[in-house]
Amino acid sequence: MGAARMTIQTRLRKIRRACPSTPNVRSRRIRFYFLIYFLGAALAGCNDPYLSPPGPDDEGSPGQKVCYEFTDGSRGKCTPDLRPVFSNYVVKRGQVYWMETNTGYDTSCYLGALTFFFEVDLWRCLKSETGGIELIETRKLVNVAAYSPAFQSLQATEPTHVKWQQEQFANYAKDNNAVYFKDEKIDGADPSEFSIIFPFGDDEMWKDFSVAQSGKSLFFKWNLIEDFELSKFRVLSPVRCPEHGLSCVENFDDLKNYRTHHGVLGRVGDDVVLLQSHDIVRFPDMASPDMFMFMTRYKAYLYTHKKFYELSGDYKKELREMNVVFYENY
């Protein structure tokens, strides 16, 4: 048996020496992939699926429109008879939904043979027309409530509201039983006395802060704000130079667009308060007479009680000891 095995191995070695160019299975597969790649590039003109699609007068304009609809997470065909109510609210089979849409071009079919590498639906690509570019519409519907004639928008009461304030009104709705922020029911809100307020003025820096009032209760979007005196909130404006041996903030004037990126720091009495678009975080007894804040593109910092802190980057913010090395280098 051993001699027979040695004989077979010897013959295989002789064959390999005689035919050194014979590829193994892996090399043949690699060559096949490269062949497909170069053929696809030649057929497609080296188009990239993420490039902007051709213009309407160019060869390869959109051949067909494709629509996908996700209702409460379940994918199905797009409903042809959706009835708009107002804003993003639509009615489908007697139910009100908050609908968000996204429209874009799928150019992966335009790649010819390269569709093999991008794992697209080859059969769908074969059926597509005019260069294989498709206009894709995706709808996301989330159920809000049963429809009734009482379902209505919260209209802006003042014609002087600026654009971002008017857009905030479009995110709210109410019926006889409840108030809604987009697709979320606002628990504890009374529709008969609910109103949208702008306690910080009309500066665009506050556009992501949706504040409403129902009786004596305040809400950030759909969240109830407890034990917070909004009228006593005082904003801390960022300083350019924190001193105390630290460098001044570079590109200080360009950071105004990041003013609310980290949230808005301020004080209420003896507490430091951080306003975020989704929540309010209170740091009890952290305020001091010498307090100030400063910020970079990456972090917000606070000086209080003769000590430097930084806001954590977590969803639920915390005050941590300042990382001076990070500040000086970034």
C-alpha positions as CSV (number, residue, x, y, z in Angstrom):
1,M,0.0,0.0,0.0
2,G,2.8,2.4,1.0
3,A,4.7,1.6,-2.3
4,A,1.5,2.3,-4.3
5,R,1.1,5.7,-2.6
6,M,4.7,6.6,-3.2
7,T,4.2,5.7,-6.9
8,I,1.2,8.0,-7.2
9,Q,3.0,10.9,-5.5
10,T,6.0,10.4,-7.8
11,R,3.8,10.5,-10.9
12,L,2.1,13.7,-9.7
13,R,5.4,15.4,-9.2
14,K,6.5,14.3,-12.7
15,I,3.3,15.7,-14.2
16,R,3.8,19.1,-12.4
17,R,7.4,19.3,-13.6
18,A,6.3,18.5,-17.1
19,C,3.4,21.0,-17.1
20,P,4.6,23.9,-14.8
21,S,2.0,26.3,-16.3
22,T,-1.0,24.2,-15.4
23,P,-3.1,26.4,-13.1
24,N,-4.8,25.0,-10.0
25,V,-8.4,25.6,-9.2
26,R,-7.8,28.8,-7.2
27,S,-5.7,30.4,-9.9
28,R,-8.3,29.6,-12.6
29,R,-11.0,31.1,-10.4
30,I,-8.9,34.3,-9.9
31,R,-8.3,34.6,-13.6
32,F,-12.0,34.1,-14.3
33,Y,-12.9,37.0,-11.9
34,F,-10.4,39.3,-13.5
35,L,-11.7,38.5,-16.9
36,I,-15.3,39.3,-15.7
37,Y,-14.0,42.5,-14.1
38,F,-12.3,43.8,-17.3
39,L,-15.1,42.8,-19.5
40,G,-17.5,44.6,-17.2
41,A,-15.4,47.7,-17.1
42,A,-15.2,47.7,-20.9
43,L,-19.0,47.3,-21.3
44,A,-19.9,49.8,-18.6
45,G,-17.4,52.5,-19.4
46,C,-15.9,52.2,-15.9
47,N,-19.0,53.7,-14.3
48,D,-19.2,53.7,-10.5
49,P,-22.5,52.9,-8.8
50,Y,-22.1,55.9,-6.5
51,L,-21.4,58.5,-9.2
52,S,-24.0,61.0,-10.1
53,P,-26.4,59.6,-12.7
54,P,-26.4,61.0,-16.3
55,G,-28.6,64.0,-17.1
56,P,-32.0,63.6,-18.7
57,D,-30.6,64.3,-22.2
58,D,-27.7,61.9,-21.8
59,E,-27.6,58.3,-22.9
60,G,-28.4,56.1,-19.9
61,S,-31.2,58.2,-18.4
62,P,-33.5,56.5,-15.8
63,G,-35.3,53.6,-17.4
64,Q,-37.9,53.0,-14.8
65,K,-39.1,54.0,-11.3
66,V,-39.0,51.5,-8.5
67,C,-40.9,52.0,-5.2
68,Y,-40.4,50.2,-1.9
69,E,-42.7,50.8,1.1
70,F,-42.0,49.8,4.7
71,T,-45.0,49.9,6.9
72,D,-44.1,49.5,10.6
73,G,-41.0,47.7,9.5
74,S,-42.6,45.3,7.0
75,R,-41.7,45.7,3.4
76,G,-44.3,45.6,0.7
77,K,-45.5,47.2,-2.5
78,C,-46.0,51.0,-2.5
79,T,-49.7,51.9,-1.9
80,P,-51.1,53.7,-4.9
81,D,-53.9,55.5,-3.1
82,L,-52.1,57.0,-0.1
83,R,-54.1,60.1,1.0
84,P,-52.1,63.0,2.2
85,V,-53.5,64.8,5.3
86,F,-50.9,67.5,6.0
87,S,-47.1,67.7,6.4
88,N,-45.8,64.0,6.4
89,Y,-49.0,62.6,7.7
90,V,-50.9,60.2,5.3
91,V,-53.9,57.9,5.6
92,K,-53.7,54.3,4.6
93,R,-56.6,51.9,5.2
94,G,-58.2,54.1,7.9
95,Q,-55.0,54.6,9.8
96,V,-52.8,57.7,10.0
97,Y,-49.1,57.2,9.4
98,W,-46.0,59.4,9.6
99,M,-44.2,58.9,6.3
100,E,-40.6,59.7,5.4
101,T,-39.4,59.2,1.8
102,N,-36.0,58.9,0.2
103,T,-35.4,59.1,-3.5
104,G,-32.2,58.2,-5.3
105,Y,-30.7,56.6,-8.3
106,D,-29.6,53.0,-8.3
107,T,-26.8,52.8,-11.0
108,S,-25.5,49.4,-10.1
109,C,-27.3,47.8,-13.0
110,Y,-25.5,50.3,-15.3
111,L,-22.2,48.4,-14.6
112,G,-23.0,45.6,-17.0
113,A,-21.1,42.5,-16.0
114,L,-19.7,44.2,-12.9
115,T,-23.2,43.6,-11.3
116,F,-21.7,40.2,-10.4
117,F,-19.3,41.9,-7.9
118,F,-21.9,44.2,-6.4
119,E,-24.3,41.4,-5.7
120,V,-27.3,43.2,-7.2
121,D,-30.5,41.5,-8.5
122,L,-29.2,40.3,-11.9
123,W,-32.7,39.4,-13.1
124,R,-34.0,42.9,-12.2
125,C,-31.1,44.4,-14.0
126,L,-31.8,42.4,-17.1
127,K,-35.4,43.6,-17.2
128,S,-34.4,47.3,-16.7
129,E,-34.3,49.7,-19.6
130,T,-32.2,52.5,-21.0
131,G,-28.8,51.7,-19.5
132,G,-30.2,50.0,-16.4
133,I,-30.4,53.2,-14.2
134,E,-33.4,53.1,-11.9
135,L,-35.0,55.8,-9.8
136,I,-35.6,54.3,-6.4
137,E,-38.3,55.7,-4.0
138,T,-38.3,54.3,-0.5
139,R,-41.2,55.0,1.8
140,K,-41.1,54.5,5.6
141,L,-44.5,54.5,7.3
142,V,-45.0,54.4,11.0
143,N,-48.5,54.1,12.5
144,V,-49.7,57.1,14.5
145,A,-53.4,56.7,15.2
146,A,-56.8,55.7,13.8
147,Y,-58.0,58.4,11.4
148,S,-60.8,60.7,12.3
149,P,-61.9,64.2,11.1
150,A,-60.5,65.5,14.4
151,F,-57.0,64.7,13.3
152,Q,-55.4,68.0,12.5
153,S,-52.3,70.0,12.5
154,L,-51.2,72.6,15.0
155,Q,-51.2,75.7,12.9
156,A,-48.8,78.6,13.4
157,T,-50.7,81.4,15.1
158,E,-48.2,84.2,14.3
159,P,-47.4,85.2,10.7
160,T,-44.1,86.4,11.9
161,H,-42.7,83.0,12.7
162,V,-39.5,82.3,10.8
163,K,-39.0,79.4,8.5
164,W,-37.5,76.9,11.0
165,Q,-40.3,77.7,13.5
166,Q,-42.9,77.0,10.8
167,E,-41.2,73.7,10.1
168,Q,-41.5,72.8,13.8
169,F,-45.3,73.2,13.6
170,A,-45.4,70.7,10.8
171,N,-44.0,68.0,13.1
172,Y,-47.0,68.1,15.4
173,A,-50.6,66.9,15.2
174,K,-53.5,66.3,17.5
175,D,-57.0,64.7,17.7
176,N,-59.6,64.6,20.4
177,N,-57.6,62.2,22.5
178,A,-53.9,62.9,22.2
179,V,-51.1,65.1,20.8
180,Y,-48.3,63.6,18.5
181,F,-44.8,64.6,17.6
182,K,-44.2,63.0,14.2
183,D,-45.0,59.3,14.9
184,E,-44.7,59.6,18.7
185,K,-47.6,60.1,21.1
186,I,-46.9,62.7,23.7
187,D,-47.9,61.2,27.0
188,G,-49.4,63.6,29.4
189,A,-50.3,66.3,26.8
190,D,-53.8,67.7,26.7
191,P,-54.8,68.5,23.1
192,S,-57.2,71.2,24.3
193,E,-54.4,73.3,25.9
194,F,-51.3,72.2,24.0
195,S,-49.2,74.8,22.3
196,I,-45.7,75.1,20.7
197,I,-43.5,77.7,22.2
198,F,-40.1,79.2,21.3
199,P,-38.6,80.2,24.7
200,F,-35.2,80.9,23.3
201,G,-36.2,83.3,20.5
202,D,-35.9,82.9,16.7
203,D,-32.2,82.4,16.3
204,E,-31.6,79.4,14.0
205,M,-29.3,77.8,16.5
206,W,-32.5,76.6,18.3
207,K,-34.1,74.9,15.3
208,D,-33.4,71.4,16.7
209,F,-35.0,72.2,20.0
210,S,-38.7,71.6,19.8
211,V,-40.4,72.9,23.0
212,A,-44.1,72.7,23.8
213,Q,-46.4,73.4,26.7
214,S,-49.6,71.8,28.0
215,G,-50.9,73.4,31.2
216,K,-47.9,73.6,33.5
217,S,-46.1,70.8,31.8
218,L,-43.2,71.3,29.4
219,F,-42.1,68.9,26.6
220,F,-39.0,68.5,24.6
221,K,-40.4,66.9,21.4
222,W,-42.3,64.0,23.0
223,N,-40.5,63.9,26.4
224,L,-41.9,65.5,29.5
225,I,-39.5,67.9,31.2
226,E,-39.8,67.6,35.0
227,D,-38.7,70.1,37.6
228,F,-37.2,72.5,35.1
229,E,-37.8,76.3,35.2
230,L,-37.2,77.2,31.6
231,S,-37.6,80.9,32.3
232,K,-34.6,80.9,34.6
233,F,-32.2,79.1,32.1
234,R,-29.2,81.2,31.3
235,V,-27.0,80.2,28.3
236,L,-23.2,80.1,28.7
237,S,-21.6,81.7,25.7
238,P,-18.3,80.1,24.7
239,V,-15.0,82.0,25.2
240,R,-12.1,82.0,22.8
241,C,-9.3,81.7,25.4
242,P,-9.8,79.6,28.5
243,E,-6.4,80.8,29.9
244,H,-5.0,78.9,32.9
245,G,-2.1,77.8,30.7
246,L,-4.3,76.4,27.9
247,S,-4.1,77.5,24.3
248,C,-6.8,79.6,22.7
249,V,-9.4,77.9,20.5
250,E,-8.4,77.8,16.9
251,N,-10.9,78.9,14.2
252,F,-13.1,80.2,16.9
253,D,-15.4,82.2,14.5
254,D,-16.0,79.1,12.4
255,L,-17.3,77.1,15.3
256,K,-20.7,78.8,15.4
257,N,-22.2,76.0,13.3
258,Y,-21.2,73.6,16.1
259,R,-22.8,75.7,18.8
260,T,-25.6,73.1,19.4
261,H,-23.6,70.1,18.2
262,H,-22.6,69.2,21.8
263,G,-25.8,70.6,23.3
264,V,-26.3,74.0,25.0
265,L,-24.7,74.5,28.4
266,G,-26.3,77.0,30.8
267,R,-27.3,77.4,34.4
268,V,-30.4,77.4,36.5
269,G,-29.7,78.6,40.0
270,D,-26.8,76.5,41.5
271,D,-27.1,73.8,38.8
272,V,-25.4,73.4,35.5
273,V,-27.9,72.4,32.8
274,L,-27.2,70.9,29.4
275,L,-30.0,71.2,26.8
276,Q,-30.0,68.6,24.1
277,S,-32.5,68.3,21.3
278,H,-33.8,65.1,22.9
279,D,-33.3,65.6,26.6
280,I,-32.2,67.8,29.4
281,V,-29.3,66.8,31.7
282,R,-28.9,68.5,35.1
283,F,-25.6,68.6,37.1
284,P,-26.6,69.6,40.6
285,D,-24.6,72.2,42.5
286,M,-22.0,72.5,39.8
287,A,-22.4,76.2,39.0
288,S,-20.0,78.7,40.4
289,P,-19.4,82.5,40.0
290,D,-16.2,81.9,38.0
291,M,-17.8,79.4,35.6
292,F,-17.4,79.6,31.8
293,M,-17.4,77.2,28.9
294,F,-15.4,76.8,25.7
295,M,-15.6,74.3,22.8
296,T,-13.8,72.9,19.9
297,R,-15.1,71.0,16.9
298,Y,-14.8,67.8,18.9
299,K,-15.8,68.5,22.5
300,A,-17.4,71.1,24.8
301,Y,-15.5,72.1,28.0
302,L,-16.6,73.7,31.3
303,Y,-14.6,75.5,33.9
304,T,-16.3,75.6,37.3
305,H,-15.2,75.5,41.0
306,K,-11.6,76.0,39.8
307,K,-11.5,72.8,37.8
308,F,-11.8,71.9,34.1
309,Y,-14.3,69.4,32.8
310,E,-15.4,68.0,29.5
311,L,-18.7,66.7,28.2
312,S,-18.6,63.0,27.4
313,G,-19.4,62.0,23.9
314,D,-22.1,59.5,25.0
315,Y,-25.8,59.8,24.3
316,K,-26.3,60.4,28.0
317,K,-23.8,63.2,28.7
318,E,-21.6,63.3,31.7
319,L,-19.0,65.8,33.0
320,R,-15.6,64.2,33.2
321,E,-12.2,65.5,34.1
322,M,-10.7,67.4,31.1
323,N,-8.2,65.6,28.9
324,V,-5.8,68.4,28.3
325,V,-3.6,66.4,25.8
326,F,-6.6,65.8,23.6
327,Y,-7.6,69.5,23.7
328,E,-4.2,70.8,22.9
329,N,-3.7,68.4,19.9
330,Y,-7.2,68.3,18.5
